[in-house]
């Protein structure tokens, strides 16, 4: 009788454990789906420019809810979470003490910080990170193929600059290209340091062309920097080999061929000549916006104060997430982000270039567009945070194979 009871108890325990594992797997799958939708909503959101709160509210709260309910949490707070909380406090203080901004301005920032904390405080296995980066890079490739086909047929093309349309709204090329650049970086890095498949290189090259045709100088400059860093890792890691020489020659041949054909395009002077960068209207906008910093260097003049001061003279927004941080939260805000980014980059030596180029790919283009209080900024922050945690404890980037 006792043996029968033990067998029944063991069977019930096994069934219960299986049920819990099944629920965990289904819950994680639901979270992953919500995170994929959140990634897509950065571009497919019905707004020409940034992915603001009112345009991504449904996918945002769906993702936050699944992360809260289904994802296992860390027992202790890590550096990004602590500094995210301090960042919100800084934003609140700077905005409340401002005589030009309202406390309402900080609400989107607080909500996106809660999203960030929920994502960063969750635990991820290697397979989940692979899926996140793969989804991001594949989605970028699909968008770029869509753009190139549209370019061939003259659709969504204005002054030879291509984009996409969603719900009848043509996406601004600078915001679109800012989303696309990390996909280019992942494909190129995966080809050179993961499983070497020629089709990966071809996809990276096509993404490069699509981003070039958006006419975004910030994205073009970012791709150049990222490419040089990745090639330097290829050349200098573990000595010179025939395979490395071959790959390097292939890259330079592709670059030369691209240069030869792209120089005949209308966008060539805009993308290549130094004057097109130094004469940029953003420099004048930033000059006016920085009055918000000068008035209160330590704490800033409140969230969105940079745009307020810029629009006293011009009709433009600040066109820079980091100018928004500096004018809105001053030296304290910029210092907090510096600490967070340094924390992201403190990874295993073998992963340093990968993590550095990922951060540059996500955030250098954001220095030329608005979006600090939106998904445009905080989804990349969350992705970099969870990838960084993986790179701190693993000796190789298996997640990009």
Buried (B, 14 or more C-beta within 10 A) or exposed (E): EEEEEEEEEEEEEEEEEEEEEEEEEEBBEBBBEBBBBBBBBBBBBEBBBBBBBEBBEEBBEBBBBBBBEBBEEEEEBBBBBBBBEBBBEBBBBBBEEBEEBEEEBBEBBBBBBBBBBBBBBBEBEEEBBBBBBBBBBBBBBEBBBBBBEBBEEEBBBEEEBBBBEBEEBBBBBBBBBBBBBBBBBBBBBBBBBBEEEEEBBEBBBBBBBBBBBBBBBBBBBBBEEBBEBBBEBBEEEEEEEEEBEEBBEEBEEBBEEBEEEBEEBEBEEBBBEEEEBEEBEBEBBBEBBBBBBEBBEEBBBBBBBBBBBBBEEEEBBBBBBBBBBBBBBBBBBBBBBEBBBEBBBEBBEBBBBBBBBBBBBBBBBBBBBBBBBBBBBBBBBBBBBBBBBBBBEBEBBEBBE
